[in-house]
C-alpha cells in the first residue's frame, strides 16, 4: 500500500498488472480499425446500391437510347458483383470485431484469474480476427478492381471503342 495524504492508502499496481492491462487494451485498436473500415465499406455499398437504382431507373426510361441500354446491361452484372463483394467484406469485418473484443477480454481476465490457462485460445481468437480483417481487405481490393470494369464500359463509347 502506498501512503497518501489524509490517511488514505492506495494499492500500488504492480508492473505485471500494468503490463496485463496494456496487453488487454492493444486488441481494441484493431476493433477501432475494423470499425473504421466497416464504416467506409458500408458507405461505399450504399453508394453502389444508389448507382444500381439509378441505372435501372434510366434503363426503364423509354427515352433511353439502345446504345445506352446496352451500356447499362453490360454494367449491371459488375455492379451486382461489386455489391456482393462489399457485403461479404462487411460480414467478415463484423465477425472480426468481436474476435478482437473477446481477445481483449481474455487478456484482461488474466489480471483477476492469474496467468492465462489456455494461451492458445487467446492466440487462435486473435489470429482469426486478423485473418478475417485481411480477407475483408482482399475482397475490397477485388471490388475496387472490378469497379474499373464499369468505368471502362461507361467510357468506351466516348473513346470510340466497342
N, C-alpha and C positions, 0 to 999 in steps of 0.2 A: 504494500500500500504506500502510496506517495502522500506525505503530509501536505495539507492545503491550509490556507489562512482560515480562521474562524472555526477550526477544529474538524472540518470535513476531510475525509480521506477518499482518494480515488484509486481504484485498482489500476496499476500500470499495465498497459497491453504489452505482452512480450513480443519479441521480434517474430516468432512463429505465427502469432495471431495477426500481426500486420501483414506478413507475407501471405498468409492464407486469405486474408481479406482482399489484398491486391490481386492475387491469383483469381479469386472468385469474380472480381469486377471485370477482368480482361475480356471474357466472352461477351459481355454486354456491349462492348464496342462493335462486335460483329453483328449483334442484334440491331444496333443503330444503322450500320452499313447496309444490312439486308433490308431494313425498313425504308431507307432512302432509295435503294434500288427498286423496291416494291412500288413506291410512290411514283417513280419515274416510268416504270413499265406500265403501271395502271393508267397513268395519264396518256401514254402513247397508245395503249389499247383503246381507250375512249376515243381518241382522235381517229384511229383506224376504223372503228365502228361508225363514226360520223362520216368518214370518207366513203365507206361502203354504202351507207344510206343515201348519200348524195349521188353516187354513181348509179345506183339502182333507180333513184327518182328521175335522173336525167335519161336513163335508158328507157323508162316508161313514157317519157315525153314524146308525143308524136312528131314534134318538130325536130327531133334529133336526127342527124343525117346517118346514112348507112355506115359510112366510114367511122364515124364517132361511136356508133353502136358496136362495131367490130372492136374498136379500142377498149370499150368497156368490158365486153365479153372476154377479151384477152387478159384484162387486168384483174377481173373479179376472182379467178382462182388463186392468183398471187396474194390478193388481199385476204382471202379466206385462210390461206396457209399462214400468212403473217399473224393474223389474229389468233390462230390456233397455237402457234409457237409462243406468242406472248402470254396466252392463257396458261400454257404448260410452264413457262418460266415463272409466272406468278404463283402457281401451285407449289413449285419447288422452293421458292423464296418463303412462302407461307409455312412450309414444313421446316425449313432451315432455322427460322427464328425461334421456335420452341426448343429446337436442339440446343441452341446456344443458351437459352434461359435455363434449361434443365442442367446443362453443363455447369453453369454458374451456381445454381442451387446445390448441386452435388459437391462442388468445390467449397462452397460456403459451409455446407454441413460438416465438413471436416473440422471446423472451428469448435463445434459442440460435441461431436461424437468421436473425435480423435482422427488419426490418420485414415485415409480412405481405405476401406476394406476391399473394394473392388476397383482399383485404379484403371483396369482395362475397360470397365463400363463407362467411366468418365471419358476415356480416350475414344472409345467407339462412338459415343454420342456426339462428341466434339467433331471428330473426323467426318461423321455422317453429315453434320451441318455444313462443314466446309465443302464436302463433295457436292452437296445439293446446291450450294452457292455457286460453285464452279460450273455445274451443269446448267443452272439458270443463265449464267453469263454466256455460256456456249450457245444456248437456244437464242438468246438475244443477238448474238453475232450472226447466226444463220438468218434470223428475221431481218436484220439490217441488210445482209447480202441479198436476200430475196426482195427487199424494198427497192433495190436498184433495178430490178426487172420491171417493176411498174413504172419507174421513171423512164426507162428505155422505151417502153410501149407508148407512154404518153408523148414522148418527144420524137419518135421515129418519123411521124408524118411531117413534122417541122423540118427535119433534117433530110427529107427526101427518101428515106429508107422504107421498105415494106416488109 
